[in-house]
Amino acid sequence: MNTALLVMDYQNGIVERLGTDEGLAAATAAVSAARERRIPVLFVRVAFRPGAPEAAATNKMFGGMPSRMAQQAPDATEIHPAFGAGDDDIVVTKLRVSAFAGSDLEVLLRGLDVRDLVLCGIATSGVVLSTVRQAADLDFGLTVLSDACVDSDPEVHRVLLEKVFPRQADVVTTAEWTASLG
């Protein structure tokens, strides 16, 4: 099988601020299904060096990161414990919104001979959107797990899942994806 599951930004600080119980449950179910079928699971997180020298002051999203880092919990960038991330799981650290930006994700996927990606994450309008676009441009086959994606804006979430993503990805629930695995 040439498929990998990307679980994006399901890290403590983001789950605490933006996550939902339903999204976390769907994402953990997807991870369990992938593990049972020996589908590689790659957890993607956003994290910076101390002082966030990678975050330019001109960047609207990340420019204030140095001051925000001083206020966050020490484990804010760690993968949420609900996933029980193990030694067989790969953790990718990114420096921007897309899972590919500033990370070694593409090299890892090529090394694993992955051609198809299954995506879930927080936020639908952030990491999921940016990663769908970039992965499509890199010619990966794409599936988005609708119930394992979360966004703070329900209308933006709906439009992306119903109108934007279907142009480049199959959009299914975690249960539908799991059933398709046989």
N, C-alpha and C positions, 0 to 999 in steps of 0.2 A: 504494500500500500504506500502510495506516495503523498500522503496527507499528513498535515500537522494541525494541531489545535493551538491557536494563539489566545491566551487569556491576558487581556491588556488593561493595565492600570487598576487591577483589583488588588491594590496595596492598602495597607492599614489607613493611612491618612486620607486617601480618596474614598475608600469604602465608608469611612466614618462621616465624611462630609456629604457625599453624593449618592452613596449606595442605597439599595433597597434590599429587604429580606428576600423578595421574590427574585430579583436579579442575581443575588448571591447564590440562592438555592439552585437556579437554573445553571449558573456557571459551574458550581461544584458538581452538579449532575453530569454536565458535559465532560468535565475532567474525569469523573469516575468512568464514564462510558469509554472515553479515549484510552484510559489506562487499561481497562478490561480487554480492549482490542489491540493493545500495543501500538496505539497511535501516539507519536511523540507529542508531548505537551510542552509548550514554551510559554513561560510567564514573562510578560513584558512590564517593566516598571519605569517610572521616570525618577531620576535621582541625579544629584550634582555633587561635585567635590565640596569640601568645606568652604564656605564663602561664596559658592556658586560662580566661579570665574567664567563659566560657560554661558551665563545669562547676561546678555548685553542689556544695558539700561534702556535702550531704545525698543526692546522687545516688549510689547504690551502685555503678553501673557506671563513671561518669565522675568521681566526686568526687576520686579520687586522680590525676587526669590531670596537674595541674601538676608533680608530682614524677616521674611516668612520662615526661613529655615531656623532662625533663632527661636521661633515660637512653636515649632512643631515637636511632637514627641520623638524620642530617639529611634523608635521603630516605625516611624511614619512611612518610610519607603520600602518596608519589608512586605512580602507577599502575605495576604490575609491568611491567618492560621486555619480557616475553614477548609482550605485546599490541601492541607497536609503536604505541602511541597516536599518532595523527596529527592534523593540523590540522582534518580533517573530523570528528573525534570530539569529543564534548562531555564535559567533566569537571564533575561536580556535587559540590559539597562540602556535606556534611550535618553536623549537630551532635549527633545522637542516633542511635538504633538504626535506625529506619525511614529509607529513602532520602528520604522526604518531609519529615522533621522538621528544621526549620531550614534548608531548602534551597529553591531555586527550581525544583525538579523539576516540580511540577505546571504551573507557568507555561510551562516549556520544552515539556512534552508537549502542552499545548493549542496553543502556537504552532506546533508541528510537525504538528498535527492528528492526533496519535496516539490511537488508541482501544484498541489491543491491546498488551500488554507481555509480553515474554519475559524471564524473570528467572533469574539465576544469582548465586551469591555465597557468601561466607564470613561468617557461619556460618548454617547452615540454621535454627538455633533463635534467631538474632538478626536480622540484616538481612533475610533472606529471609522469615521468619515475619512480622515487623513490616510489611514492605513489601507482602506478599500481602494481609494484612488491610486495610491502609489503601487500597491500590489497588482492592481489591474494593468497599470502601465508596465509592470515587470512581467506580465503574461502569466500570472498565477491564476488558476481556477479558484473561485471564491464562493464561500458560503458564509452567511451571517446568521448567527443564532439570535433571533429577534427578542426572545424573552430573557436572554443573558446579556442584553445591552441595556444600559440605563442612561438617562439624561435628565438634567434638572428642568428642561423645558419639554413638557409632554407633546406639544404641537410640533416642534422641530423633530423630536424623536419619531413621531408618526410619519411625517413627511419623508424623512430620510428612509425609514424602513419600507414605506409603501410606494414611494415615487422615485427616489434617487437611487438607492442601492440596487433595486431590481434591474437596473440598466447594466450593472457590472457584476452582480452576484446573485446567487440563489438565496432567498431570505426564507428561513424556516424556523420553527421552534426547536428547542433542544430535544423534545420527545420525537419530533418528526425526523430530525437528523439521526438520533440514536436508532430509531426503527429502520432507517435506510441502511444502517450498517449490517443488518442481519443478525 
